[in-house]
Amino acid sequence: MATSEAGTVGDGVPAVSTQNTQYDAIGSKYGDIKSKPATQPEPPSVVEALGDVSGKRCLDLACGLGFYSALLAKLGAAAVHGYDISSTMVDAARKAHPLPNLHFEVADCSAPENLPAVGKQFDVVFAGWFLNYAGTERELTSMFRVIEQNLAVGGKFVGVTTNVTDPWVKEDKKGFYGIDVDVLEREYVAPDTGREVGIKARVTVLSEPPFFFDVFQFRSEVYERCAREAGLEVRWRAHVLPDDERRETEFWDEWLRRPTSSIIEAVHGSQWSRRQPR
């Protein structure tokens, strides 16, 4: 995973950037991961968290091959704008989903200044496997600021990220529903704050041939702290298993013990609090 310095932030503190284009080399091969059981609970979980998106304007951050952009359109979204740092992925998304209400562009979604200044005009902001590429607390806060600055008043953010509550997070997962997860750093320290925030891991998709990518797996309290700094309030959603014959068997038992993902939802700060009865 490429890491680069991106200037300084206040008092000469390095603004370490962990954003990269590791997916340029993977390209459309990444789509193979959607066929693996490791990721199959994601779509029904996302649909449940999104609720009704009919007629809504949606933003898909780190859209990749456009899988979730197309899902939003299928669910009735009026328009979906997808951005990804990888030009290879964006080109593939345009070819795979040539729909008039889908718009794909290349952009590093980790900082507000990298996206068009459209203001808070999106009813739904979605991000599937975006927040887990923040390698510093400052970067994660910046990603949440991207969400906050594009989210309409009364709108909602839904995202898929790494498991934020795994009690066995420092243990590798081998042959886990079609993927391997190898822990690269068991006590990952954010270089900007010097705090231990979780782990760094390598995910290998067991396809032919296999391919891998690196992610950061931060704890839930790190996400919640960084979201608050950006003006957002977070809650975590339950998973929804695929509605097929496997649901009534023991097939998902090990997955439920250590899910490969967490479903995150966020709104502008205090929006949920204002809805609570006094």
C-alpha positions in Angstrom: 0.0 0.0 0.0 1.6 3.3 -1.1 2.0 5.9 1.6 3.0 9.5 0.9 3.5 12.8 2.7 1.0 15.5 1.8 2.5 18.7 3.3 1.9 19.8 6.9 -1.1 20.7 9.0 -0.7 23.4 11.7 2.5 23.7 13.8 4.5 21.8 11.1 2.8 18.5 11.9 3.1 16.2 8.9 -0.2 15.5 7.1 0.5 11.8 6.5 -1.6 10.5 3.6 -2.2 6.8 3.2 -4.4 7.2 0.1 -3.1 5.3 -2.9 -4.1 3.7 -6.2 -3.5 0.1 -5.2 -6.7 -0.8 -7.1 -5.3 0.4 -10.5 -3.4 -2.9 -10.6 -6.5 -5.0 -9.6 -9.0 -3.3 -11.9 -12.2 -5.2 -12.8 -10.8 -8.4 -11.1 -12.0 -6.8 -7.9 -15.5 -7.8 -8.9 -14.6 -11.4 -8.0 -14.9 -10.6 -4.3 -18.7 -10.1 -4.7 -19.1 -13.8 -5.5 -17.4 -14.8 -2.2 -19.7 -15.6 0.8 -17.5 -13.3 2.9 -19.2 -10.3 1.3 -22.6 -11.6 0.5 -24.3 -10.3 3.7 -23.3 -6.8 2.7 -26.0 -6.0 0.1 -29.1 -7.0 2.2 -27.5 -5.2 5.2 -27.0 -2.1 3.1 -30.5 -2.2 1.6 -32.0 -2.4 5.2 -29.8 0.5 6.4 -30.6 2.7 3.4 -34.4 2.4 3.6 -36.4 4.1 0.8 -34.1 6.0 -1.6 -36.8 6.5 -4.3 -36.3 9.8 -6.1 -33.2 10.8 -4.0 -29.9 12.2 -5.0 -27.1 9.9 -3.9 -23.3 10.2 -3.6 -21.2 7.1 -3.8 -17.7 7.7 -2.3 -15.0 5.3 -3.4 -17.5 3.7 -5.8 -15.0 1.2 -7.3 -16.6 -0.8 -10.1 -20.0 0.9 -9.4 -21.6 -2.1 -7.8 -23.4 0.0 -5.1 -24.0 2.9 -7.4 -26.0 0.6 -9.7 -27.8 -0.8 -6.6 -28.9 2.7 -5.6 -30.2 3.3 -9.1 -32.0 -0.1 -9.0 -33.6 1.0 -5.7 -35.0 4.1 -7.4 -32.5 6.8 -6.8 -33.0 9.8 -9.1 -29.3 10.3 -9.7 -26.1 8.7 -8.4 -22.7 10.4 -8.5 -19.8 8.0 -8.0 -16.2 9.0 -7.3 -13.1 6.8 -6.9 -9.4 7.5 -6.7 -8.6 4.8 -9.3 -9.1 5.8 -12.9 -9.0 2.1 -13.9 -12.0 1.4 -11.6 -13.9 4.4 -12.8 -13.4 3.4 -16.5 -14.7 -0.1 -15.7 -17.7 1.3 -13.8 -18.7 3.5 -16.8 -18.5 0.5 -19.1 -20.4 -1.8 -16.7 -23.2 0.6 -15.9 -24.0 2.9 -18.8 -27.2 4.3 -17.2 -28.3 7.9 -17.7 -28.7 8.5 -13.9 -25.3 7.2 -13.1 -22.3 9.5 -13.2 -18.7 8.4 -12.5 -15.6 10.6 -12.0 -12.1 10.2 -10.7 -11.4 11.9 -7.4 -9.6 11.2 -4.1 -12.6 11.2 -1.8 -10.5 11.6 1.4 -10.5 15.4 1.5 -13.4 17.8 0.8 -11.4 20.0 -1.6 -11.0 17.0 -4.0 -14.7 16.9 -4.9 -16.7 19.4 -6.8 -18.1 22.1 -4.4 -21.7 21.1 -4.6 -22.7 21.8 -1.0 -25.1 19.8 1.1 -27.3 18.6 -1.7 -27.2 14.8 -1.4 -30.0 13.0 0.4 -27.9 9.9 0.7 -24.2 9.6 0.9 -22.9 6.0 0.6 -19.4 4.5 1.0 -18.7 0.9 0.6 -15.2 0.1 1.7 -13.9 3.7 1.9 -13.4 4.6 5.6 -11.2 1.6 6.1 -8.5 3.1 3.9 -7.9 5.9 6.4 -4.5 5.2 8.0 -4.6 8.1 10.4 -7.1 9.7 12.6 -6.8 13.0 10.7 -7.6 11.2 7.5 -10.6 9.4 8.9 -11.9 12.8 10.3 -11.3 14.3 6.8 -13.4 11.5 5.2 -16.2 12.2 7.6 -16.0 15.9 6.7 -16.4 14.9 3.0 -19.6 13.1 4.1 -20.8 16.0 6.3 -20.2 18.7 3.7 -22.1 16.8 1.0 -25.0 15.5 3.1 -28.2 17.4 2.9 -30.0 18.5 6.1 -32.1 15.5 7.1 -30.1 13.2 4.9 -28.3 10.0 5.9 -24.9 8.4 5.4 -24.6 4.6 5.1 -21.3 2.8 4.8 -19.6 -0.6 4.8 -16.2 -0.8 6.6 -14.1 -3.3 8.5 -15.3 -5.1 11.6 -15.0 -2.5 14.4 -15.8 -4.7 17.4 -14.0 -8.0 16.6 -12.7 -9.3 20.0 -10.2 -11.6 18.0 -9.1 -8.8 15.7 -5.4 -9.6 16.1 -5.9 -13.2 14.9 -5.6 -14.1 11.1 -8.6 -15.5 9.3 -7.6 -18.3 6.8 -10.0 -19.7 4.2 -12.7 -17.5 5.7 -15.7 -17.7 3.3 -13.5 -17.2 0.3 -10.9 -14.8 1.6 -7.8 -14.8 3.8 -7.2 -11.9 6.3 -3.6 -11.6 7.5 -2.7 -9.2 10.2 0.3 -7.1 9.1 0.4 -4.9 12.3 -1.2 -6.2 15.4 -1.1 -2.9 17.2 -1.3 -0.2 14.5 -0.4 3.2 15.8 -1.8 6.2 13.9 1.2 8.2 12.8 -0.5 11.6 13.3 -1.7 11.0 16.9 0.6 8.3 18.2 -2.4 6.4 19.5 -2.9 2.7 19.0 -6.2 2.5 17.0 -6.5 -1.1 15.7 -4.7 -3.2 13.2 -3.4 -3.1 9.6 -4.4 -6.2 7.6 -4.0 -7.7 4.1 -7.1 -9.2 2.5 -6.5 -11.9 -0.1 -9.4 -12.9 -2.4 -9.1 -16.6 -3.1 -9.9 -16.4 -6.8 -8.0 -17.6 -9.8 -5.5 -16.0 -9.7 -5.7 -14.6 -6.1 -5.3 -10.9 -5.5 -4.9 -8.8 -2.3 -5.3 -5.4 -0.9 -4.4 -3.8 2.4 -6.9 -2.2 4.8 -6.9 -0.6 8.3 -9.3 -2.0 10.9 -9.9 0.7 13.5 -12.1 0.2 16.6 -15.6 1.6 16.9 -14.6 4.4 19.3 -12.1 5.7 16.8 -14.8 6.0 14.2 -17.2 7.7 16.6 -14.6 10.2 17.8 -13.5 11.2 14.3 -17.1 11.4 13.2 -18.0 13.8 16.1 -15.0 16.0 15.1 -16.6 16.3 11.6 -20.0 17.1 13.0 -21.6 13.7 12.5 -23.3 11.3 14.9 -22.8 7.6 14.3 -24.6 4.4 15.0 -24.0 0.8 14.0 -26.5 -1.4 12.2 -27.1 -5.1 12.5 -26.2 -7.4 9.6 -28.9 -9.0 7.5 -28.1 -12.4 6.1 -28.9 -13.4 2.5 -32.4 -14.8 2.3 -31.7 -18.2 0.9 -31.4 -21.8 2.0 -28.2 -21.2 3.9 -29.9 -19.0 6.5 -31.6 -22.0 8.2 -28.3 -23.9 8.5 -25.0 -23.5 10.3 -23.4 -22.0 7.3 -23.1 -18.4 8.6 -22.2 -19.3 12.3 -18.5 -18.6 11.9 -19.1 -15.5 9.9 -21.5 -14.1 12.6 -18.8 -14.8 15.1 -16.3 -12.6 13.2 -18.2 -10.7 10.5 -16.0 -9.3 7.7 -17.8 -6.0 7.8 -19.6 -3.4 9.9 -22.5 -1.4 8.7 -22.2 2.3 9.8 -24.9 4.9 9.6 -24.4 8.6 10.3 -26.4 11.9 10.3 -25.6 15.5 11.1 -24.8 15.9 14.8 -27.8 15.8 17.2 -30.2 14.9 14.3 -31.2 11.7 16.1 -31.1 13.3 19.5 -33.7 15.9 18.3 -36.0 13.1 17.3 -36.0 11.5 20.8 -39.0 12.3 23.0 -38.3 14.5 26.0 
